[in-house]
Amino acid sequence: MSAPTWVIVPVSTIGCGKLTLFRALTAIYPQFSHIENDRIDNKRNFLLTISHAISNHPVVLIDRNNHMVRHRKELFDILGQKDVNILVVNFVNPKTPHAKVKSIVLDRLRARGNNHPSVDGLDERMLRMVVGLFFRDFKPYNAREEDPESKNQKLDLDMTKDIKWNLSKLIRFFHENLGLEVPSGELLSREVEAVKEYQVPEEEKRFRKPRKGSKREGGQGRNGQNRNNRGSKKPKVHNGGEKNEVLKTTDEVNTGNGVEVNGEVKMD
């Protein structure tokens, strides 16, 4: 009988280095599965992908921010039905001032530019709005309340440090718990640089054009009318589609938590 799969559940915001870290891990350990939620169109496919990966890989990296309690509960409820080990990976140290973390995140997103499936780092106005909302909605992981039976393990990273530092810490965990070989510092540096040079194909950038086949665009009611539109012109928000409404919550942003409207993931 094979050992239970390890499922990595991050708690992060955009710009924490999660995507770069996970890509580097799968380059070093190709037997890992990296599930990028930004590239999956609906919740059903997201959950099916997780289920399939658990059956076929020793480690599954769930690339979603899970910055709200209910996002984590959704995963814990589903994973609790499977024979898996859960590792909650904190990217944001609650003791680090939010102003400092926010500044680092904004600098990273600007430097990344539009090299991302769903976040355009060249749109300064939208960037500040999205980052502000993420930090407003962010709730640190509370093991006592969210894991009262102490089933999960937890690992604290530090997004204020570089990717190689965090990568090394996560690799040490895998070495101690799965017996995986620890790569040399030279290999780590090489893989990190290779990942940083990766360019997202233009056709995969969701903010470039509206999604096709969606029954309702983000922020629209069932009759197709924009909510809260009282005649004033609202800024356009690229959410894998356009909506003429100021964002109210990060549940309406397609940046690592699916395309959600009023807390429900849209199904095409």
C-alpha positions as CSV (number, residue, x, y, z in Angstrom):
1,M,0.0,0.0,0.0
2,S,1.5,3.4,-1.0
3,A,1.9,6.2,1.4
4,P,-0.7,8.9,1.6
5,T,-0.2,11.9,-0.8
6,W,1.0,15.1,0.7
7,V,-1.3,18.0,-0.3
8,I,0.2,21.5,0.0
9,V,-2.3,24.2,0.9
10,P,-0.8,27.7,0.8
11,V,-2.1,30.7,2.7
12,S,-0.9,33.7,0.8
13,T,-1.8,36.8,-1.2
14,I,-0.8,37.6,-4.7
15,G,2.9,38.6,-5.1
16,C,4.1,36.3,-2.4
17,G,6.2,34.1,-4.7
18,K,4.0,31.1,-4.6
19,L,3.8,30.5,-8.3
20,T,7.6,30.8,-8.7
21,L,8.2,28.5,-5.8
22,F,5.9,25.8,-7.0
23,R,7.2,25.9,-10.5
24,A,10.8,25.5,-9.2
25,L,9.7,22.6,-7.0
26,T,8.1,20.7,-9.9
27,A,11.3,21.3,-12.0
28,I,13.4,19.8,-9.2
29,Y,10.8,17.0,-8.4
30,P,8.9,16.2,-11.6
31,Q,6.9,13.6,-9.8
32,F,5.1,16.4,-8.0
33,S,1.8,17.8,-9.4
34,H,1.4,21.6,-9.6
35,I,-2.3,22.7,-10.0
36,E,-2.5,26.3,-11.1
37,N,-6.0,27.5,-10.3
38,D,-5.6,30.6,-12.5
39,R,-5.5,28.2,-15.5
40,I,-8.7,26.3,-14.6
41,D,-12.0,27.7,-15.6
42,N,-14.4,26.4,-13.0
43,K,-14.6,24.8,-9.6
44,R,-15.7,21.4,-10.8
45,N,-12.6,21.1,-13.0
46,F,-10.4,22.4,-10.2
47,L,-11.7,19.8,-7.7
48,L,-11.5,17.0,-10.3
49,T,-7.9,18.0,-11.1
50,I,-7.0,17.8,-7.4
51,S,-8.7,14.4,-7.0
52,H,-6.9,13.0,-10.1
53,A,-3.6,14.4,-8.9
54,I,-3.9,12.9,-5.4
55,S,-4.4,9.4,-7.0
56,N,-1.3,9.8,-9.2
57,H,1.3,11.9,-7.4
58,P,3.2,11.8,-4.0
59,V,2.9,15.5,-3.6
60,V,0.2,17.9,-4.9
61,L,0.8,21.6,-4.8
62,I,-2.5,23.5,-4.8
63,D,-1.6,26.9,-6.4
64,R,-4.4,29.0,-4.9
65,N,-4.1,31.9,-2.4
66,N,-6.6,30.6,0.2
67,H,-6.4,33.9,1.9
68,M,-9.9,33.6,3.4
69,V,-11.1,31.1,6.0
70,R,-13.9,29.7,3.8
71,H,-11.5,29.0,0.9
72,R,-9.4,26.9,3.3
73,K,-12.5,25.2,4.8
74,E,-13.6,24.2,1.3
75,L,-10.3,22.4,0.7
76,F,-10.1,20.9,4.2
77,D,-13.6,19.5,3.9
78,I,-12.9,17.8,0.6
79,L,-9.4,16.6,1.5
80,G,-10.7,15.3,4.8
81,Q,-12.6,12.6,2.8
82,K,-9.4,11.3,1.2
83,D,-6.3,9.5,2.5
84,V,-3.9,12.4,2.4
85,N,-1.5,14.4,4.6
86,I,-2.2,18.2,4.6
87,L,0.6,20.7,4.9
88,V,-0.6,24.3,5.4
89,V,2.2,26.6,4.1
90,N,2.0,30.2,5.5
91,F,3.6,32.7,3.1
92,V,2.7,35.8,5.2
93,N,4.1,36.2,8.7
94,P,1.3,37.9,10.7
95,K,4.0,39.7,12.7
96,T,5.3,41.5,9.6
97,P,3.6,44.9,9.2
98,H,1.0,44.9,6.5
99,A,2.5,48.1,5.0
100,K,5.9,46.4,4.5
101,V,4.3,43.2,3.0
102,K,2.1,45.4,0.7
103,S,5.1,47.4,-0.5
104,I,7.0,44.2,-1.3
105,V,4.0,42.7,-3.1
106,L,3.4,45.8,-5.2
107,D,7.1,46.0,-6.2
108,R,7.1,42.4,-7.3
109,L,3.9,42.7,-9.3
110,R,5.2,45.8,-11.1
111,A,8.5,44.1,-11.9
112,R,6.6,41.0,-13.2
113,G,4.5,43.3,-15.5
114,N,2.0,41.4,-17.5
115,N,3.8,38.0,-17.3
116,H,0.9,36.3,-15.5
117,P,-2.2,34.5,-16.6
118,S,-4.6,36.9,-14.8
119,V,-2.9,39.9,-13.2
120,D,-1.7,42.8,-15.3
121,G,1.1,44.4,-13.3
122,L,1.3,47.2,-15.8
123,D,-2.2,48.5,-14.8
124,E,-1.2,50.6,-11.8
125,R,-4.7,51.6,-10.8
126,M,-6.1,48.1,-10.9
127,L,-3.0,46.7,-9.2
128,R,-3.4,48.9,-6.2
129,M,-7.1,48.2,-6.0
130,V,-6.6,44.4,-6.2
131,V,-3.7,44.3,-3.7
132,G,-5.6,46.6,-1.3
133,L,-8.6,44.2,-1.4
134,F,-6.5,41.1,-0.9
135,F,-4.9,42.6,2.3
136,R,-8.3,43.7,3.5
137,D,-9.8,40.2,3.1
138,F,-6.7,38.3,4.3
139,K,-7.2,36.1,7.3
140,P,-4.1,34.4,8.8
141,Y,-4.4,30.6,9.3
142,N,-5.6,29.8,12.9
143,A,-4.9,26.1,13.5
144,R,-6.8,26.1,16.8
145,E,-10.0,27.2,15.1
146,E,-9.6,25.7,11.6
147,D,-8.0,22.4,12.6
148,P,-9.3,21.6,16.1
149,E,-8.4,17.9,15.7
150,S,-4.8,18.8,14.8
151,K,-4.8,16.8,11.6
152,N,-2.8,19.3,9.5
153,Q,0.9,20.1,9.7
154,K,2.0,23.7,9.3
155,L,5.1,25.3,7.8
156,D,5.9,29.0,8.0
157,L,7.7,30.6,5.1
158,D,8.8,34.2,4.9
159,M,7.7,36.1,1.7
160,T,10.1,39.0,2.6
161,K,13.0,36.6,1.9
162,D,14.0,35.5,-1.5
163,I,12.6,32.4,-3.3
164,K,15.7,30.3,-2.8
165,W,15.4,30.7,1.0
166,N,11.8,29.6,1.0
167,L,12.4,26.8,-1.5
168,S,15.2,25.4,0.7
169,K,12.9,25.4,3.7
170,L,10.2,23.5,1.9
171,I,12.7,21.0,0.4
172,R,14.0,20.3,3.9
173,F,10.4,19.4,4.9
174,F,10.1,17.0,2.0
175,H,13.5,15.5,2.8
176,E,12.5,14.9,6.5
177,N,9.0,13.6,5.7
178,L,9.3,11.8,2.4
179,G,13.0,11.0,2.3
180,L,13.5,13.0,-0.9
181,E,17.0,13.9,-2.0
182,V,18.1,17.5,-1.2
183,P,19.5,19.1,-4.4
184,S,22.7,21.2,-4.4
185,G,22.6,25.0,-3.9
186,E,23.8,25.3,-7.5
187,L,20.9,23.3,-8.8
188,L,18.4,25.4,-6.7
189,S,19.9,28.6,-8.1
190,R,19.7,27.4,-11.6
191,E,16.1,26.2,-11.4
192,V,15.0,29.4,-9.7
193,E,16.5,31.5,-12.4
194,A,15.0,29.3,-15.1
195,V,11.5,29.8,-13.6
196,K,11.9,33.5,-13.4
197,E,12.7,33.6,-17.1
198,Y,9.5,31.8,-18.0
199,Q,7.1,33.8,-20.2
200,V,3.3,33.2,-20.0
201,P,2.0,32.7,-23.6
202,E,-0.1,35.7,-24.8
203,E,-3.1,33.5,-25.5
204,E,-3.2,32.3,-21.8
205,K,-3.4,35.9,-20.4
206,R,-7.0,36.2,-19.3
207,F,-6.9,40.0,-18.8
208,R,-6.2,40.4,-22.5
209,K,-9.8,39.6,-23.6
210,P,-13.2,38.6,-22.2
211,R,-13.8,35.0,-21.4
212,K,-15.9,33.2,-24.1
213,G,-18.9,31.1,-23.3
214,S,-19.6,32.6,-19.9
215,K,-23.3,33.0,-19.1
216,R,-22.7,35.9,-16.8
217,E,-19.8,38.2,-16.7
218,G,-18.4,39.1,-13.2
219,G,-20.6,41.7,-11.5
220,Q,-23.6,41.2,-13.7
221,G,-27.1,40.2,-12.5
222,R,-29.1,37.5,-14.1
223,N,-30.7,39.9,-16.5
224,G,-27.3,41.0,-17.7
225,Q,-27.5,44.4,-16.0
226,N,-24.6,45.6,-14.0
227,R,-25.2,45.7,-10.2
228,N,-25.0,49.1,-8.4
229,N,-24.9,50.9,-11.7
230,R,-26.7,54.2,-11.1
231,G,-25.6,56.0,-14.2
232,S,-22.1,56.9,-13.1
233,K,-19.2,55.4,-15.1
234,K,-17.3,52.8,-13.2
235,P,-13.8,51.6,-14.0
236,K,-13.5,48.5,-16.0
237,V,-12.0,45.5,-14.2
238,H,-10.4,42.7,-16.1
239,N,-11.6,39.6,-14.4
240,G,-11.2,37.1,-17.1
241,G,-14.0,39.2,-18.6
242,E,-15.0,42.9,-18.1
243,K,-17.3,44.3,-15.6
244,N,-18.4,47.9,-15.0
245,E,-18.3,47.9,-11.3
246,V,-15.7,48.7,-8.6
247,L,-14.5,45.5,-6.9
248,K,-16.0,44.9,-3.5
249,T,-14.1,41.7,-2.6
250,T,-11.3,39.6,-3.7
251,D,-13.9,36.8,-4.4
252,E,-14.6,38.8,-7.6
253,V,-10.9,38.8,-8.7
254,N,-9.5,35.9,-10.7
255,T,-6.1,35.9,-9.0
256,G,-5.7,32.5,-7.5
257,N,-9.1,31.9,-6.1
258,G,-11.2,31.1,-9.3
259,V,-13.6,33.4,-10.9
260,E,-16.2,34.0,-8.2
261,V,-19.3,36.2,-8.0
262,N,-21.0,36.6,-4.6
263,G,-19.0,33.8,-3.2
264,E,-19.9,31.3,-5.9
265,V,-17.5,30.1,-8.5
266,K,-19.0,30.6,-12.0
267,M,-19.6,27.5,-14.0
268,D,-19.5,27.7,-17.7
